[in-house]
Amino acid sequence: MIISDILPGGPSDNDANKLQPGDRLVAVNNIPVQTLAELAIALNNKADEPVALTLQRNSENSWQQRITPVDRYEAYSLILKRWEIARRNYVTQKTNGKVGYVYLPDMSNETFLHLRSEALGRLRNAEALIVDVRFNGGGFLADTLIEFLTARKVADVVPHIGQAASDASRRSWLKPSVVIANSGSYSEASAFSQYYKDLNVGPIIGEPVPGTGTTVMGVESQVYQGVGYMFPYQPLRTVDGKLYENLELQPDVTVFNTPSEVATGKDSQLDAAIEEALKNI
């Protein structure tokens, strides 16, 4: 098995590890591994437990490197962060900084703080913002996001020296925005996309979004440890009484990322969002 990449922020991403792309993984805890299935078995239930990797580089002698694996939730979070950074840099480079990009993996308070710090900090000089809610797992944030993206200024604070600016710009995004959504925009991510379209905030790019706007409750089993289940209990309705559940959203610009494009790293939905954002500047 050949290591293709080192995950930024992951267990091997530090100066103490010699591991690098192109190295061959020979064994885990002295147990030979040749396939992904064998690797999965060797690392099963090993999160936060140091393991010894036997590695080989080119034709050199093998050596052992100890690392501490993370669980799949932390690994997925790191993968999403790498995904966001790559797209943020791509958008900045392709638009010369005119358009900013923020990815929202869920609808949590932590995610909103990330959006606000990025939009009003790193991306404050951008003239339009792409908000990406693809594969968003939901939560409870849609109304707050809409408020953040629809605020309007009513006056400018004018200093004796310097540039006049609205006080509202320190708390909300006052410039054009674009949303990217797909069939994996779940729960409140689907509701947010529908709110965004109904209020005509800006264009939505991507795929049709299945309406999954129903609040669910999670319960842990008192009998079987580690087993849980979720059930719906509170629906969302539009102002005219329609249920958001099964209310499929049709994007303003329909774009599908094909499997062959995904395999090569091409993101046609993002390219279409950049084009729409530039039109709105």
C-alpha positions in Angstrom: 0.0 0.0 0.0 1.4 3.4 -1.1 0.6 6.6 0.9 -0.8 9.2 -1.5 -1.1 12.2 0.8 -0.7 13.4 4.4 -3.9 14.9 5.9 -3.3 18.4 7.2 -3.8 18.5 10.9 -3.9 14.7 11.1 -1.8 12.4 13.2 1.1 12.3 10.7 1.2 16.0 10.1 4.0 17.1 12.4 7.7 17.5 12.3 8.3 14.4 14.5 7.0 12.1 11.8 9.2 11.1 8.8 6.1 9.8 6.9 5.6 11.3 3.5 3.7 10.7 0.3 5.1 7.8 -1.7 6.1 5.8 1.3 4.9 2.2 1.4 3.0 0.9 4.4 4.1 -2.6 5.2 2.5 -3.4 8.5 0.6 -2.1 11.5 1.7 -3.3 14.9 3.8 -5.9 13.0 0.8 -7.3 11.2 1.3 -7.2 7.4 -1.3 -5.1 5.5 -1.7 -5.1 1.7 -5.2 -3.9 1.1 -7.6 -1.2 2.5 -9.7 -4.0 4.1 -6.7 -5.3 6.0 -5.7 -1.8 7.0 -9.3 -1.2 8.3 -9.1 -4.4 10.4 -5.7 -3.5 11.8 -6.8 0.0 12.8 -10.3 -0.9 14.1 -10.9 0.5 17.6 -7.4 2.0 17.7 -8.5 5.7 18.0 -6.3 7.5 20.5 -4.2 4.4 21.0 -0.5 4.6 19.7 0.3 2.1 16.9 3.5 1.2 15.2 3.6 1.6 11.4 6.2 -0.3 9.4 7.2 1.8 6.4 9.5 1.6 3.5 10.8 4.3 1.1 12.0 3.4 -2.3 14.3 0.4 -1.9 15.6 1.5 1.5 15.4 -0.6 4.6 12.1 -0.4 6.4 11.6 1.5 9.7 8.9 1.9 12.3 6.9 5.1 13.0 4.6 5.4 16.0 1.4 7.5 15.5 -1.9 7.9 17.4 -4.9 7.4 15.1 -8.0 9.7 15.4 -11.6 8.5 15.1 -13.6 8.7 11.9 -15.5 11.8 13.1 -12.3 13.8 13.6 -10.8 12.5 10.4 -13.9 13.5 8.5 -13.7 17.0 10.0 -10.1 17.3 8.9 -11.0 16.2 5.4 -13.8 18.7 5.2 -11.4 21.5 6.4 -8.9 20.5 3.6 -11.8 20.5 1.1 -12.8 24.0 2.2 -9.3 25.5 2.2 -8.6 24.1 -1.3 -11.9 25.7 -2.6 -11.4 29.0 -0.8 -7.9 29.3 -2.3 -9.2 28.4 -5.8 -12.0 31.0 -5.6 -9.6 33.7 -4.4 -7.1 32.9 -7.1 -9.6 32.7 -9.9 -11.4 36.0 -9.0 -8.3 37.9 -7.8 -9.9 38.2 -4.4 -13.2 39.7 -5.7 -15.2 36.7 -4.5 -14.9 34.9 -1.1 -15.8 31.3 -0.2 -17.0 29.7 3.0 -18.0 26.1 3.6 -20.7 25.2 6.2 -20.5 21.5 7.2 -23.5 21.8 9.6 -25.9 24.2 11.1 -24.2 24.7 14.5 -23.2 27.8 16.4 -19.6 26.9 15.9 -20.2 26.9 12.1 -21.9 30.3 12.3 -19.0 31.8 14.2 -16.7 30.4 11.5 -18.8 32.0 8.8 -18.8 35.3 10.5 -15.1 35.4 11.3 -14.3 34.4 7.7 -16.7 36.8 5.9 -16.0 39.8 8.2 -12.4 39.0 8.7 -10.3 37.2 6.0 -12.8 37.9 3.3 -13.9 41.4 4.3 -12.6 43.0 1.1 -14.3 40.6 -1.2 -17.2 42.0 -3.2 -19.4 38.8 -3.2 -19.6 35.7 -1.0 -20.1 32.0 -1.9 -21.8 30.1 0.9 -21.5 26.3 0.3 -23.9 24.0 2.1 -23.3 20.8 0.1 -23.2 17.7 2.3 -24.3 19.9 5.3 -25.6 17.7 8.1 -28.2 20.1 9.4 -28.8 21.6 12.9 -30.5 24.8 13.9 -29.1 27.9 12.2 -31.1 28.7 9.1 -32.9 31.8 10.4 -29.6 33.2 11.8 -27.9 32.7 8.4 -30.7 34.5 6.6 -30.4 37.4 9.0 -26.6 37.5 8.5 -26.9 37.6 4.7 -29.9 39.9 4.3 -29.0 42.8 6.7 -29.0 46.3 5.1 -27.2 49.4 6.1 -29.1 52.6 6.9 -26.3 55.0 7.7 -22.5 55.3 7.6 -20.2 56.2 10.4 -17.9 58.9 9.1 -14.6 59.4 10.9 -12.5 62.6 10.7 -9.8 60.6 9.0 -10.4 57.4 7.1 -13.2 55.7 5.1 -16.9 55.9 6.0 -18.5 52.6 6.8 -21.7 51.2 8.1 -21.7 49.9 11.6 -23.9 47.0 10.4 -20.9 45.8 8.3 -19.2 44.7 11.5 -21.9 42.2 12.3 -23.5 41.2 8.9 -22.6 40.6 5.3 -24.0 43.5 3.3 -22.8 42.5 -0.2 -24.1 40.0 -2.7 -24.0 36.3 -1.9 -24.5 33.0 -3.8 -25.4 29.6 -2.3 -24.2 26.2 -3.5 -26.5 23.3 -2.5 -26.9 19.7 -3.5 -28.9 16.6 -2.8 -26.8 16.1 0.4 -27.9 19.4 1.9 -29.8 17.8 4.7 -32.4 19.0 7.2 -31.9 22.7 8.0 -29.5 23.0 5.1 -32.4 22.2 2.8 -34.6 24.6 4.8 -32.0 27.4 4.6 -31.7 26.9 0.9 -35.5 27.2 0.5 -35.6 30.3 2.8 -32.8 31.8 0.7 -34.7 31.2 -2.6 -38.1 32.3 -1.2 -36.7 35.6 0.0 -34.8 36.1 -3.3 -31.6 36.7 -1.5 -29.4 35.5 -4.4 -29.0 32.7 -6.8 -28.7 29.1 -5.8 -26.3 26.9 -7.7 -26.2 23.1 -7.8 -28.6 20.2 -7.8 -32.3 19.8 -6.8 -32.4 19.7 -3.0 -34.9 17.2 -1.4 -36.9 18.9 1.3 -36.0 17.4 4.7 -37.3 20.2 6.9 -38.5 18.3 9.9 -37.0 18.5 13.4 -35.7 15.1 14.7 -34.8 14.0 18.2 -32.0 11.6 19.0 -32.3 9.0 21.8 -29.6 6.7 23.1 -30.7 3.1 23.9 -30.8 2.3 27.6 -30.5 -1.4 26.8 -27.8 -1.6 24.1 -24.7 0.5 24.7 -23.7 2.6 21.7 -27.0 2.1 19.9 -29.1 5.2 19.2 -32.0 6.1 17.0 -33.7 9.3 15.8 -37.4 10.1 15.1 -39.2 13.2 13.5 -41.4 15.1 15.8 -41.7 18.8 14.7 -42.3 19.9 11.1 -41.5 23.2 9.4 -44.1 24.9 7.3 -44.0 27.8 4.8 -45.9 31.0 5.5 -48.7 29.7 3.3 -48.8 26.4 5.2 -46.9 24.0 3.0 -44.7 21.4 4.7 -41.0 21.8 3.9 -40.7 18.0 4.1 -40.6 16.7 0.5 -40.7 20.3 -0.9 -38.0 19.8 -3.4 -36.0 22.9 -4.2 -35.0 23.6 -7.8 -31.8 25.7 -8.1 -31.6 28.8 -10.2 -28.6 27.3 -12.1 -28.6 23.5 -12.2 -25.2 21.9 -12.3 -24.2 18.4 -11.5 -20.7 17.3 -10.6 -20.2 14.0 -12.5 -18.2 11.1 -11.0 -15.5 11.6 -13.6 -15.1 15.2 -12.6 -15.1 14.4 -8.9 -12.4 11.8 -9.5 -10.1 14.4 -11.1 -10.9 17.2 -8.6 -13.0 19.3 -10.9 -15.9 21.2 -9.3 -18.3 22.4 -11.9 -20.8 23.6 -9.3 -18.1 25.9 -7.8 -17.1 27.2 -11.2 -20.8 28.1 -11.9 -21.1 29.8 -8.5 -18.0 31.9 -9.2 -19.6 32.9 -12.6 -22.8 33.9 -10.9 -21.1 35.8 -8.1 -19.1 37.9 -10.5 -22.3 38.7 -12.4 -23.7 40.1 -9.1 -20.8 42.4 -8.3 
